[in-house]
Amino acid sequence: MKKWIAGLVALLVVSSGYFAYGKMTDDTYEGMSIVPENRNDLPLYKGLEPNRNSYTIKGDHWRDVYKFYLEELPEEGWVLENDDSALDDTDVENDWSGFRSIWIKDGFDGELNLTAYYDQHNDLTDVNFDKTRRHISTEWIGTNPETICIYEKVDDQECRDIEDEESIEEIVHLINSSMDWNDAIETREKKSLLEVGGLKVEVHYESDNEVYFRSHKGIKIMKPESEFFGHAKLSVE
């Protein structure tokens, strides 16, 4: 009987240890939107270890990591779309340096955001792989109009004219640079209407949620930029 109990206890200990190991393995990649180990076109810099949201390696290696991926990713079909490699900031409270790059590839649904920075406080290089939606911004408005007519509500009969060149330029820029959106528009508390040249643009917004623009050219989405609301004189309260 004692041997049977001892065997059962040993089995439970082994099983619980295996469960804990499995849980640890599952949690290792918990916060990652893309895992290099699961792809054959995304090499992993030697020495990087996964840690939930990112990969880390002891010491200051961000420059070597940058050079590695600059050489290796094109060999795997990746195209560098944006590169902020000259980051070398020094801050008293948060001393760090690193790079930020965006890569695209035929057949890859989205963008690969690859970043690395050196955490001097912990003497670690942190590398992050993130898959995001491809940011495509179709130009809706060409030449800046002389005025922009804003209807506070879409069914208003009269509009408010904006004639300030700086405000017009900023509004046009924010509309043009907003990301094209192919999904349905989420419900927003407020909806205004802009007449920009001959284009009518609905503005769906509320508080600090994303802003949607809709016209016959499609739908765009924008972060709740305070500059837009300031220039358009729309209240988000």
Buried (B, 14 or more C-beta within 10 A) or exposed (E): EEEEEEEEEEEEEEEEEEEEEEEEEEEBBEEBBBBBEEEEBBBBBEBBEBBEBBBBBEEBBBBBBBEBBBEBBEEBEBEBEEBEBEBEEEEEEEEBBBBBBBBBBEEBEBBBBBBBBBBEEEEBBBBBBBBEBEBEEEEBBEEBBEBBBBBBEEEEEEBEEBEEEEBBEBBBBBBBEBBBBEEEBEEBEBBBBBBBBEBBBBBBBBEEBBBBBBBEBEBBBBEBBEEBBEBBEBEBE
